[in-house]
Structures are given as C-alpha cells and as structure tokens.
C-alpha cells in the first residue's frame, strides 16, 4: 500500500518536473523530446483560415505559413469544352455494342482542364543566437487548448516559446521567454516559394506576393506556373514584435530582438481571394489593408487576453465531446515512441482517444472559411507542387474530410463544405450542359479547386478515364446537405439553401440515366472510382455501363432529396418522379465470389485489392444497406471487404473502419483502426528498414502515403460510428463496440434527429445513457435486444439507466 503510494507520488513528481511540464500519459498532448526534422514530425496549428506548421528548432525555428484561400488560378471558365456533350451518343453506342475499347477512347473526349493548386504562402524563420549545449528539450501540442510549446536549456538558461493561431483575433502569436534577464536574442526572416518581396518598414516585417495563375497541366507532367504581375491572388504577411525589454532591431529584410527577456511575435496574413467567382486581382480584397488591420487590432491586446480569447473560442467546439476508454497501463512516452510501441501491438487506450480527438482538433483548425473547405492536406501544405495539387478530390477524399463533422459535434465546421457545394452547383450547371447535354440541374466531377470547377479533368483528352471521367460528385455531395439537416434540424438552411441544391443534383441524374436492354435505369457511360474491370476476353478498361457505384450514390441522392422535399412539404410531383425512377434502378448483383458486384456484369477487377470501394457506398457513408434491412447485401459487402483485405492506403483504411462498424463488427473495425495508427516514417527520412505504407506519421498525420488529411478524419469518424449509429428514427447505442473497449464513457456524440448522446458502459454492457434533444422530437434507442422510445421537447434531456 505504502510503496504503491510512494510510487505514485514519485511518478507525479517525475511528470510534473519533466521540462517543467505535466506530461502524464495523455489523451490530449502530443509531445517529443527533439525538434522536428521533417514535415511529418512538425506540429500544426490553425484557425480555419491561417495555418502554421511549427518545427520547434533550437537555433532556427522554421514555421510554414498557409492561408487556405491562397491558390493558383482565377475564376474558372466552366464553358471550356462547349461541344463535348456531342460525343455522348457515340460512347453510348459503343457501349451498347460492347465495344469497351472504343468507349474508353471516346470517353476521353468528355474531358476539360485540370484543377488549380493550393499554394504555400511562405516560411518564417526565427534564428536564435544562443550557443552551447542544449538540454531538457521539450516540444508539445496540447489539443485541449490548441496551443503548442517548446522549451530547452542552454548553459543553465531556460528558453520557452508558446504558439497559437487565434480565430477571434485572426492572428498567430508566439511568446518567447528566457529565464535569465536579457538572454533572448533572435531575428526573423520571411520567404516564399511564390513571387514575393520582403522588407522592413516601421518595425514591421512585411512580405507581399502573388500566386501563379496557371496551372497543373496533369499529374504526369511537371507543374508549370505562369506568373503575371496583374493576375492571380495577392498575399501579404506582416510580422511585428512586442518586447517587454531589450531592443527591437531590424535590417532591410529582417526583424529581431537584442538582449530581451520576454517578447511576443504577432503574425498576420491575408490574401485577396474574394470568392470563387471574383477575379482575385481586379475584384480582389485588399490583402495589405486586411492583414494590417488584423495586426493593429491584435497588437493593442495583451498576450494573456489574446490567449484567453483563443482558448475559449476553441474550447467552445472541442469540449463538446469527451471519450474515456477505461484503465490503461501504457507508459508515458513521447508521441513518436508511443506510436512505435502501439504499432508493435501494445495497449494504449489514451493514444486511441488522442487520435480520435486529434481528428476533431484538425477539423476545427482547418475548416472555418466560407466556401473553402479543408483540402487534401487540410490547410497545411509546404509544397509549390503539392501531392495531387492539394486540391479537392471528390470521388472520396473531400467527402471523407467531413465524415466526422456532424457526429462528433462540429456541425459549424461542415459549413465551409456546404457553401462550397453551393458554388459547385453554379459552375456545375454549365458542366451539365456542355459535357453531358443536360439542361436541368448541375453536375460535378472528380476534381475541384477553390474556383469550384466542376468539369471532368484530363487536359482535354490526355488522361485516363478511370479517374478523369467520373461525374457522380453531385450525388455524393448532396447527401452532405441532408446529413447537415438531419443532425442539426436546421430547417431554414434546408429550405433556403440546401434543398434547391439537392434538387439540382437529382434533376441532373434523372436526365442522365438511361435504360439498359431490360428497361432498368443505369448510367452510361460510367466509371467506378478508380478501379478497372477485366472483361471475359481480357480487355482491361474503365468505361462501362451500369457501374454499381454510380447507382449506389444516385440512389442515396434521390432518396435524400425525396426525404427533404417531404420535410419541407414541397415538390410532391418531382418527388414522385424520383420514386418511380428508384423503382426502376438496375438492382444490386451478387457476384460469383459472394461479393457485391462493382460492374454491371460479374467481371473480375484488374486489381481485386483496389483501395476504392465505392460500390459499398450504400453501406457507408450511405445507409440503404444495413445488416437488418438488407442482410444479403450486407453479407455481400462483407465478402467484398474480405476479398480486398485490410492492407491499403490511409484514407481507404479510414473508410473500411467505418464500413466494418456499419457491419457491426467492432473487433474488425478496431483491428483496422489499430492498423491506421501504424507508425510510418517521415517521407524523406532515410533509415535502413523504413516503415512505409498506409498509417500514421510521428505527428499523427495520416499517411496515404504521402500525407493526406482524409485518413485522420475518416479514422476519427469511425470511432464515433463504433459507438453510436443512427437514422431518422432510431439510435443504435454501442453497435460495434470492440472487446478492447469493454468499459468506457462518451459525452456529446451527435445522432440523426438532432440528438446528443452521452453514455457509460462496462463489461461491454450499456449502463447509463443520457439524450439531449436540440429541437424536440422522438426516436427509438436500441442497444442489444432492448429498445426504448423517447420523446423530448426542444432543449430537454433525459437520463436512462439501461
Ligand atoms: C484519389 C485516390 C488516391 C489519392 C488521390 C488524392 O484519386 O484514389 O489514392 O488519395 O485521390
């Protein structure tokens, strides 16, 4: 007893004396005992618009700065291939004749330009002039308050830095201190990969520059940027030091502090982006004036005041959800070592919680800008030539970014995507007409960018239809509108903004679908993201008719549009048309291997283990396949997942965990969750036996590889999906609870119907549940064999001992 107590006291002592910080094994702190050498080791901060990637170096602190609105290009000319649609009948004819080779060739005529790219704003370097041996280095990111810290000692002097990026004040703050008076000596430089000019005036280090106007000519071709002085998005960064003592010094292009003890660095950035349809040069915002006004306002405020405002703004969102998974015996280790240990199969429940909450942290930090959703890298991209242009890939990646938005209680963070869909519905009208010959509704294809381009990509006939020609994004995205409504119960949004967009997506597909030889509705031409079929005579191709993924997504789109029209009590006639169409859809087919067929015929896949599984859309994120409603289809979905296996890219793992959760197989979902959290070495790191593949980097970023943020979000969403599943009428509690999580509690998970769930369980049995209703309503709670109907008034909460 006594020795246990002593041990505990000793542990508390060790933890609280380490680097002066409390670092007990944590579910909210990422920490390291060395600076980051690689991007995938850095710690990221953001306010939904501005992003900072902090390396925490001793002699040189490197911080990449991003603004989510800084892209190449300018508003898209959606009418880029006005006669493309004239080729559709010939493709249909080729498909009717089962001439797949010709169909694939002709499908290339339905292509337009590629997307623009997300651009890095710049790099800020803080050079420190302390020499000597470094000891007690410590670096952390605390996701419970969205602040980061670095501290170390040199010759007995302790240096600290604290960083945050504030949404209420639109500013990045860095506070530097030294434990010895006057020991702080540093200077700051700004640079950018873009065309820019840095200078110091009135003790402000400013950098002004502009983004390229064009373009990524194709993934296969090296990027070629054209810089024109009077075109493209302008950007500004401003840096100013507030010192308590010492002297602020400057050169023509650097700003510094001499012999100080404490200083605060204010960093303000801005761009001229003024909306997807406004020329960022001739109709742009004044980036200089905006950056300066944010800087001046923040500069009058104290560090404590700014910090407090930042933390309370952030915690308003973050604190809505908490998760506990019971006792853990995992030791307290730096996050990189912790991940390695976990990858070797060891238990670490708090790491599992940390990864879940980190997903929520990342979404709050990168998704708060109207019309500009989180991109492929969230908003943290250092590259001029980023992987996949750091753009929006809409055949999975963009949507997966938002799977956690509603169920993990971050509905506000969904709105950048929802407003972006609205923009897509504008350019998408032109795309529907010019590429597909459809005069009603809107269409969107595989890629997009900040300019809401909707055309199929491929550089006008140069790229593979297997990804370039997919045109079902409108169906998929419109389901996000329904999800937002059904979780939030915001009828005004549905009526005034959401429903017309959903209707437009449905209108397009109603016209686009054709009948097969037996009178069933299908799409033609179709492709299935981004897999290829093998016909019985050996042809490997992408273009086909009746792809099952298209049908699954359009089914969801029609179904949700009908539901929305009923909620609003409008468009009964249109709804009836959708009902009739749904009854004629070419039905799902079960293949010879017991799998859910991806192709119209029971063909083989070129790659049976392909990372995409879009034909399982109805199981997740859709809901028309469930183990109860459609047991045969659920079984076939399971067979498909078994054939594909579990080894895949980061985002694909994220998706499969959700699929297993929807199949109510908690242990398989958990197995794959563990595999998503498998340690992956930074991309550039040369080690003898590098750990590569889909998984998680030392900074807990998702590894496709390379870094893509979708896997972080998909993985976090899946945790919620394992604990709570819901539809318009029912809430399943603990539907896919893994054995490893036999006891625990959760607070604040959202369910469809506008409910918020908190509950406790032990020995895998639900003990207590409390349900809060946002807008009043009824639902049925289900757990195991027990069901309970509840009706609540708006704002009412009930607690049930189960
Ligand atoms: C899709 C995926 C790739 C990658 C890219 C950004 O094309 O098939 O794996 O994630 O998007």
Boltz pocket constraint, residues with backbone or C-beta under 6 A from the ligand:
constraints:
  - pocket:
      binder: B
      contacts: [[A, 376], [A, 388], [A, 393], [A, 397], [A, 467], [A, 530], [A, 611], [A, 649], [A, 651], [A, 704], [A, 708]]
      max_distance: 6.0
